[in-house]
Amino acid sequence: MSGTTSDGAGAASGGAGAAEPVLGEGGGAGSEPSSPRGRLRGAASALRWVTAAVVFAVAGTTTAYGIGRLDRGDLPGLAAEAGGLWEFPRLSSPPLPSDSPAPFADEDRPGAHHADPRALVLPAPKGAVEDRALRGSDGWLATEDFLSEYVEPDRAALGQLLVDTGLRHVTARGWTTEDGTRTRVYLLHFGTAAVVDDLFHRHMAGLNVPGHRVRGAERAVSDQDLPDTTGIEEIRRSVYDETRPYGREHVRQGYLSAGDVLAVVLQSRAGTVGTVPFLQTLALQSQLLT
């Protein structure tokens, strides 16, 4: 298989502004919160959902609304977990070509992302060491590099599936935080949202197990107890957790169907991958895809 091509896409535009880093707070100037592109302005709220939902799922003794209004230090016994939020650069919607609508406001091509796909990938959080190799060549990652996350014979089967479904690009980011958590975020761009929807439901996001086995997490099951913190109805999400006993690393994996983009989020760590940063990564990547 050959690597992906730019397919005429414009120059890369970073999703992170030069403003001081915050916990995913962002939004382009002039964006209305109710518009699809303006939803990035709700990223900070999404992170409050992350903390509240995770704590609520663990404690189950109070309302998410009440928890969401508390400071992290006000959560007895759970402050360390809630404090697992990473500090990301300020996020903003990538620029759109002239007269192009936002992906979920496009009536002619629903779910089509007109922005440069390289600007849609979540950047590394503050203090993390970026895996520069995942940026690929000019921001495009070879298909083989994405497929290397999977074991054989799943790798070959998935590779053929991507050819058959007309994969256009792969773009990615990866980083390692101070606690040793390795994160890889892959965006796979296809011709239509219908292709991604079919790929997601029939081949990638199985009801009980993922459609293809990730290296180091050959035994993984659907984590149906994990709260959905994206809050975006247009995006479908499926998450999986490695079953115990873990291998060399604990691996979590998440799949997002967002219009004509399929996002794959993998996190691994010796010991245990934290719930909060995993949910935070999914929530912020979802925001960028709207």
KEDREN-52152 format. One record per residue (C-alpha): residue number from 1; x, y, z. Coordinates in steps of 0.2 Angstrom, whole numbers, plus 5000, padded with zeros to 4 digits. Last residue first. Layout:
[NUM,[X,Y,Z]]
...
***
This chain:
[290,[4914,5101,5072]]
[289,[4930,5091,5071]]
[288,[4939,5102,5083]]
[287,[4926,5099,5097]]
[286,[4927,5080,5095]]
[285,[4946,5081,5097]]
[284,[4943,5091,5113]]
[283,[4931,5078,5120]]
[282,[4941,5062,5115]]
[281,[4957,5070,5123]]
[280,[4948,5075,5139]]
[279,[4940,5057,5140]]
[278,[4957,5049,5139]]
[277,[4965,5063,5151]]
[276,[4951,5059,5164]]
[275,[4951,5040,5163]]
[274,[4970,5038,5167]]
[273,[4979,5024,5158]]
[272,[4985,5011,5171]]
[271,[5002,5004,5175]]
[270,[5014,5006,5160]]
[269,[5004,5018,5149]]
[268,[4994,5017,5133]]
[267,[4982,5029,5124]]
[266,[4975,5027,5107]]
[265,[4963,5039,5098]]
[264,[4956,5034,5081]]
[263,[4946,5048,5072]]
[262,[4936,5044,5056]]
[261,[4932,5059,5046]]
[260,[4919,5062,5032]]
[259,[4906,5067,5045]]
[258,[4913,5064,5063]]
[257,[4913,5045,5067]]
[256,[4924,5044,5083]]
[255,[4934,5029,5089]]
[254,[4942,5027,5106]]
[253,[4956,5015,5112]]
[252,[4963,5012,5129]]
[251,[4979,5002,5132]]
[250,[4987,4996,5148]]
[249,[5006,4993,5145]]
[248,[5017,4978,5146]]
[247,[5001,4967,5145]]
[246,[4986,4970,5156]]
[245,[4978,4956,5166]]
[244,[4965,4962,5164]]
[243,[4955,4967,5149]]
[242,[4960,4982,5138]]
[241,[4947,4995,5137]]
[240,[4936,5001,5122]]
[239,[4927,5016,5117]]
[238,[4914,5020,5104]]
[237,[4909,5038,5099]]
[236,[4897,5044,5086]]
[235,[4898,5063,5082]]
[234,[4883,5073,5076]]
[233,[4875,5074,5093]]
[232,[4890,5083,5101]]
[231,[4891,5082,5120]]
[230,[4908,5075,5119]]
[229,[4908,5069,5137]]
[228,[4901,5051,5134]]
[227,[4903,5043,5151]]
[226,[4913,5026,5152]]
[225,[4902,5013,5158]]
[224,[4900,5005,5141]]
[223,[4919,5001,5140]]
[222,[4918,4989,5125]]
[221,[4930,4975,5126]]
[220,[4949,4973,5123]]
[219,[4959,4957,5122]]
[218,[4972,4960,5108]]
[217,[4978,4976,5118]]
[216,[4996,4976,5115]]
[215,[4995,4979,5096]]
[214,[4977,4985,5092]]
[213,[4964,4971,5087]]
[212,[4952,4976,5073]]
[211,[4933,4978,5074]]
[210,[4933,4983,5092]]
[209,[4924,4972,5104]]
[208,[4906,4972,5111]]
[207,[4896,4982,5099]]
[206,[4909,4983,5086]]
[205,[4917,5000,5082]]
[204,[4928,4998,5067]]
[203,[4920,4987,5053]]
[202,[4901,4989,5052]]
[201,[4897,5004,5062]]
[200,[4912,5015,5059]]
[199,[4915,5010,5041]]
[198,[4897,5013,5037]]
[197,[4897,5030,5045]]
[196,[4913,5034,5037]]
[195,[4907,5030,5019]]
[194,[4891,5039,5022]]
[193,[4901,5055,5028]]
[192,[4909,5056,5011]]
[191,[4926,5055,5002]]
[190,[4936,5049,5016]]
[189,[4948,5057,5029]]
[188,[4957,5046,5042]]
[187,[4962,5056,5058]]
[186,[4974,5048,5069]]
[185,[4977,5053,5088]]
[184,[4991,5044,5097]]
[183,[4994,5046,5115]]
[182,[5008,5039,5126]]
[181,[5005,5041,5145]]
[180,[5022,5041,5154]]
[179,[5018,5052,5169]]
[178,[5027,5066,5161]]
[177,[5016,5066,5145]]
[176,[5020,5057,5129]]
[175,[5014,5064,5112]]
[174,[5007,5059,5096]]
[173,[4998,5069,5081]]
[172,[4991,5062,5065]]
[171,[4985,5065,5048]]
[170,[4979,5051,5036]]
[169,[4972,5056,5019]]
[168,[4961,5050,5005]]
[167,[4954,5033,5010]]
[166,[4943,5026,4996]]
[165,[4933,5013,5005]]
[164,[4941,4998,4996]]
[163,[4959,5005,5000]]
[162,[4954,5007,5018]]
[161,[4947,4989,5019]]
[160,[4963,4982,5011]]
[159,[4973,4990,5025]]
[158,[4961,4984,5038]]
[157,[4962,4966,5032]]
[156,[4981,4967,5031]]
[155,[4982,4974,5049]]
[154,[4970,4962,5056]]
[153,[4981,4947,5051]]
[152,[4991,4953,5059]]
[151,[4991,4966,5074]]
[150,[4986,4984,5073]]
[149,[4996,5000,5077]]
[148,[5007,4997,5062]]
[147,[4991,5002,5051]]
[146,[4993,5020,5055]]
[145,[5011,5020,5049]]
[144,[5007,5010,5034]]
[143,[4994,5023,5028]]
[142,[5008,5036,5027]]
[141,[5005,5051,5037]]
[140,[5002,5068,5029]]
[139,[5008,5084,5038]]
[138,[5021,5088,5025]]
[137,[5029,5071,5027]]
[136,[5023,5062,5043]]
[135,[5017,5072,5058]]
[134,[5018,5055,5067]]
[133,[5037,5055,5067]]
[132,[5037,5071,5078]]
[131,[5031,5061,5093]]
[130,[5028,5076,5104]]
[129,[5035,5077,5122]]
[128,[5022,5084,5133]]
[127,[5024,5099,5144]]
[126,[5008,5108,5138]]
[125,[4996,5097,5128]]
[124,[5000,5090,5111]]
[123,[4989,5097,5097]]
[122,[4972,5090,5092]]
[121,[4971,5086,5074]]
[120,[4959,5097,5063]]
[119,[4973,5108,5055]]
[118,[4980,5094,5045]]
[117,[4963,5090,5038]]
[116,[4964,5107,5029]]
[115,[4946,5114,5031]]
[114,[4932,5108,5020]]
[113,[4926,5095,5031]]
[112,[4911,5086,5024]]
[111,[4897,5081,5036]]
[110,[4883,5084,5025]]
[109,[4888,5088,5007]]
[108,[4874,5099,4999]]
[107,[4867,5104,5016]]
[106,[4884,5109,5023]]
[105,[4880,5115,5041]]
[104,[4888,5099,5049]]
[103,[4905,5102,5041]]
[102,[4906,5121,5042]]
[101,[4901,5130,5026]]
[100,[4913,5135,5012]]
[99,[4911,5152,5005]]
[98,[4930,5155,5005]]
[97,[4940,5141,5011]]
[96,[4938,5137,5029]]
[95,[4951,5143,5043]]
[94,[4954,5131,5057]]
[93,[4942,5133,5072]]
[92,[4952,5138,5088]]
[91,[4961,5129,5102]]
[90,[4971,5138,5116]]
[89,[4985,5126,5120]]
[88,[4981,5111,5130]]
[87,[4984,5109,5149]]
[86,[4980,5091,5154]]
[85,[4966,5086,5166]]
[84,[4972,5073,5179]]
[83,[4967,5085,5193]]
[82,[4950,5076,5194]]
[81,[4959,5060,5198]]
[80,[4970,5068,5211]]
[79,[4955,5078,5219]]
[78,[4945,5062,5220]]
[77,[4946,5058,5239]]
[76,[4936,5074,5243]]
[75,[4932,5084,5228]]
[74,[4934,5102,5233]]
[73,[4952,5102,5227]]
[72,[4946,5101,5209]]
[71,[4935,5116,5211]]
[70,[4917,5113,5212]]
[69,[4904,5119,5199]]
[68,[4905,5103,5189]]
[67,[4901,5093,5204]]
[66,[4884,5101,5207]]
[65,[4879,5099,5189]]
[64,[4885,5081,5189]]
[63,[4873,5077,5203]]
[62,[4878,5068,5218]]
[61,[4882,5050,5225]]
[60,[4888,5041,5210]]
[59,[4906,5042,5215]]
[58,[4915,5035,5201]]
[57,[4903,5039,5187]]
[56,[4900,5056,5195]]
[55,[4919,5059,5196]]
[54,[4921,5055,5177]]
[53,[4906,5065,5172]]
[52,[4910,5080,5182]]
[51,[4928,5081,5176]]
[50,[4924,5077,5158]]
[49,[4909,5089,5158]]
[48,[4920,5103,5165]]
[47,[4931,5099,5150]]
[46,[4917,5101,5138]]
[45,[4913,5118,5146]]
[44,[4931,5123,5142]]
[43,[4928,5117,5124]]
[42,[4912,5127,5122]]
[41,[4920,5140,5112]]
[40,[4924,5126,5100]]
[39,[4906,5125,5097]]
[38,[4907,5141,5086]]
[37,[4911,5131,5071]]
[36,[4894,5122,5072]]
[35,[4884,5138,5076]]
[34,[4875,5140,5093]]
[33,[4891,5147,5102]]
[32,[4892,5161,5089]]
[31,[4910,5163,5081]]
[30,[4915,5181,5079]]
[29,[4933,5177,5086]]
[28,[4937,5159,5085]]
[27,[4934,5148,5099]]
[26,[4945,5142,5114]]
[25,[4947,5135,5131]]
[24,[4956,5118,5130]]
[23,[4963,5119,5147]]
[22,[4973,5134,5144]]
[21,[4989,5138,5136]]
[20,[4993,5157,5133]]
[19,[4989,5163,5116]]
[18,[4999,5158,5100]]
[17,[4984,5149,5093]]
[16,[4982,5130,5091]]
[15,[4973,5122,5077]]
[14,[4988,5125,5066]]
[13,[4985,5128,5048]]
[12,[4993,5117,5035]]
[11,[4994,5123,5017]]
[10,[4980,5118,5006]]
[9,[4973,5102,5001]]
[8,[4976,5096,4983]]
[7,[4975,5077,4986]]
[6,[4988,5079,4999]]
[5,[4993,5060,4997]]
[4,[4992,5045,5008]]
[3,[5006,5032,5008]]
[2,[5006,5017,4996]]
[1,[5000,5000,5000]]
***
